[in-house]
Amino acid sequence: MVPFGDERTIYVISETAYEEAAGLLKPSETQRPKRFEYYQSSQDIVLFQKFHSSKVPEARVIRNKDNEWGFYLANIQKWLPFEEGIRQYQLKLVYPIHQPTLEYKGYVELDIPKDAVVL
């Protein structure tokens, strides 16, 4: 710690301490999920995509422990293969996963009253 100016201080470290800190603070590689882990191109589905039918109010696409794609039926807590869900339960998409790109329209300003309770 070295005085710098009237009221400030700076910190000086040795060359070896600098090299040690540089070694400890190296940026690490990010581990982003691979596309095949959350998207199945043959069925054009993604993990957790919502399906429904007259027989099933809600089903989500998941993969089981054997990496097989299928549906999780929350109301009966059951996993079933993808083809069975489409054939037997007539499950249909709730929303498409492919959307057009939104046009950039600039910034948004939000006015929040001072006394508003915001969660």
KOLMI-343791 format. One record per residue (C-alpha): residue in three letters; x, y, z. Coordinates in steps of 0.1 Angstrom, whole numbers, plus 5000, padded with zeros to 4 digits. Layout:
! residues N
AlaXYZ/...
//
This chain:
! residues 119
Met500050005000/Val501650324988/Pro500250684994/Phe499250844962/Gly498251214962/Asp496651374992/Glu493951115002/Arg494450814979/Thr496550504980/Ile497750264954/Tyr498749904958/Val502049764944/Ile502649394941/Ser505749204933/Glu506349044900/Thr505948694914/Ala502648784931/Tyr501448934898/Glu502348614879/Glu500648404906/Ala497448614904/Ala497448604866/Gly497548224868/Leu494748214893/Leu492548464875/Lys492748324839/Pro489348324822/Ser487947974819/Glu486047834789/Thr482347854791/Gln480447534787/Arg477447614766/Pro475047324759/Lys475447174724/Arg472547204700/Phe471946824699/Glu471446834737/Tyr468347054735/Tyr467147024699/Gln466146714679/Ser466046804642/Ser464346484629/Gln461146574649/Asp461846954650/Ile461346964688/Val463247124717/Leu463547034754/Phe460547144775/Gln458447234745/Lys454747224754/Phe452246984737/His448646914745/Ser445546724733/Ser441946664743/Lys443246354763/Val446246534780/Pro446046894792/Glu449846944792/Ala452846744781/Arg456546864780/Val459246724758/Ile462046574778/Arg464846314775/Asn464946014798/Lys468045874815/Asp468745674783/Asn468745994762/Glu465545894744/Trp463246184735/Gly459646164748/Phe456946344768/Tyr456446394805/Leu452846394814/Ala452646604846/Asn449146524855/Ile449846144858/Gln453646184863/Lys454545954835/Trp457145954807/Leu456345814773/Pro458245784740/Phe457746064715/Glu456045854688/Glu453645694714/Gly452546044726/Ile451846154690/Arg450045834680/Gln448245734712/Tyr447546064729/Gln447346274697/Leu449646544712/Lys449946864692/Leu452247164694/Val451047444716/Tyr453447694699/Pro456047674671/Ile459747694680/His460747884648/Gln459848254650/Pro460848544627/Thr463548774640/Leu462149084658/Glu463049414643/Tyr465349634665/Lys463349934677/Gly465750104701/Tyr465650134739/Val462650114762/Glu462150354791/Leu460150244821/Asp458650494845/Ile458150324879/Pro456450534906/Lys458550584937/Asp456050424960/Ala455250124938/Val456049784952/Val458049604925/Leu458949234928/
//
